[in-house]
Amino acid sequence: MSAVPVARCESVRQEAGDIRVFTLRMHNAPEALMASVRPGGHVAIACPDAVGALQSRLYSVTRKDAPDLFEIAVKRSGRHSVSDHMHCVVREGSSVALQYAAGDVSVESVMGHERVAMIAGGIGITLPIALIRELAARERQGIAVPEVVLMLCTRRVSDIAFLHELLALDLTSRWFTLRVFVTREVVRASEHFSSGRPDAAALDVLGRPQVAVICGSHAFAQACREQLGRRWPDLPLLVEAFTPPAVPALAAPSEAQGQRPPVRLRIVGGDQVLEMAPGNSLLDMLASANISVRSQCRSGICGCCRIRIAGGQCRFEPDFCLTEKDRRSGHVLACCTFPLAGEVELHLNQPE
């Protein structure tokens, strides 16, 4: 029986605010797994949360210095999450289980374009910094790289990861421009920093990009997609979101209505009918009933939890991968679908 791949911590450093950078070396990993770990992609790491329950979480690979050596940046959330537990217990010499690597965005995704826009929110800087480092390495080798403008939204200046590196590159290169918008504190307006959130006029700094990379929370990614879509309807977007869609707020039932009736989930082909309280995503409802559905990102990016539904009242949060043809045929992503009432008929894990 082959040994489980692990990632052993080589070093830990405090980067900014609640962000730590972990340098990890793969052990017992097959060559295919090592090759699939690449800057801009992400790795699934299994680690206990604060109460000891084993969880799997995805982290962007911000650097890869050797075939078996890579770097991730982890932000502490304060919600007793896996990331919080990693901050508390992972030190030099510690090991965590390495499950798989995934992700479609890489430096090859932006090479060949003349101008690239990158927009990041908070810890979403991890994807742009990975791509920017790869572009900088190619530029040093004499390879032509696109002009890149990075718009970064952050709560406070002290929260900005890799700030020194980004500013140094802005000041010493002709192809990279940094613009930072600080949303929770007032800063003196300068070439690099502004207070508040970027408005439509702020997009002027992007020029006319041929592709845009977006990374942040689900709500941030969707807001950026809408804003860019209004400005450039045909602009190709490469999107990564690192949080699930927000659970919709349910209006409290009146006294006459009594307790809110459960949602009935009917599994086609399995003769199962599940009664669930409304509010959670369809993916979470199925998981609570021990019904396995393929999933990775849980934020509407990867498309693994694509299923087909019919009937019932559902709220559909935006996703970043389904086509209009998919939606017309009843396909949804379980992580972005919130059953609210009635009976929902499910066809699980439909083939393409």
Phi, psi and omega in degrees: 000127184288149180288150179287132177297138176230159173244117183262133184286121177270326180197158176226136174222147175282123184265303180193143177050238180260027184250129173240146178254126179250126172262121189238141177245130182282138176230143180060021182268134176295157182302324181297321178292315180299321180291330182279347174279113186215154179301133183095336174276190177221158179241146175264121181244131177263126183205146177294149170275190187293340180258007174094358179282129181289126181232158175244129181225151181262136177228136179291141176274113184269343180197148173223108186264348179204164181305331183247007188237125180216171186230141172229154175246130187236128179259130176286131184263336185080010181246026178059040184270179174302317180299320177297319180294321178298320177299324185280322193243337184279119180227176176305126183097344177288158178231146173230153181285134179254121187263304181198169175237147182207190179109138184256349184266128179214177179298330177295337180293336184246344176295147181094348175265154178275327184216131184233133172260136174234129181232124185227147175241119176058235182292353173298354176296344185297322178290308178302319183296325177296314181292318181297318178298319179294320178294318180298321179296320180290322179296322178294336177275002180086012179271135179292132179236159180288159167288135184235131170244122178255119172256117183245127176254128183216153180289314183220154180300322182293346180273355188281115176282144175063027185297314181301317180297317181292316179295318180299319180292320177300318185281342186244357181237160177264347187259352185238135178230134180247132172228124184245132176245119184258120192262343186243003175211155182273129177236154177289126181299135181211185180299328186254336190235142174218153175270147177093182180268150179292134176260186183300323181293332181294340180291347179303327182296339181285348183067229175234086184289154174269342177203152178232138176253128181237133176213129179174199176294167180302314181295320179296314181298319180293319179297319178294319179300318180293317182295316178292325180296326177291325182279313183226087187302331184258011183290123176296137182240137172247110191243135168232133176236140187246008174231153174291162173300150179293139176293128182294144176283127180260131177295137180293135179292148178286168179298325180293327180284332183072202182293141181297129182293150180288160171275139178254120178255117179256118182270113181292133178087354180238357180054037179247138172232120182251137174255123185229145173290137180292158175130319181275165175290158177300324179297316180291324177299314180294320179298322180293339177262012179060035175257118186280129174230132178303134177201152175226290192279328183063019182225019173082019184257308193281332180081004183295329184267028179293124178222178178238137181232161174213136175080170178081164176262123181226150169257129183250109175282153182300143171240175187237020183219334182286147177265167176298325177298318177303312184293320180296331180272006175091008179280143178219171168258128184299329181287341183250009183246128183238097177298134184247325183196162175080192180257130180246121179269128187244133168249106190278141171047058180292139176291159178295000000 
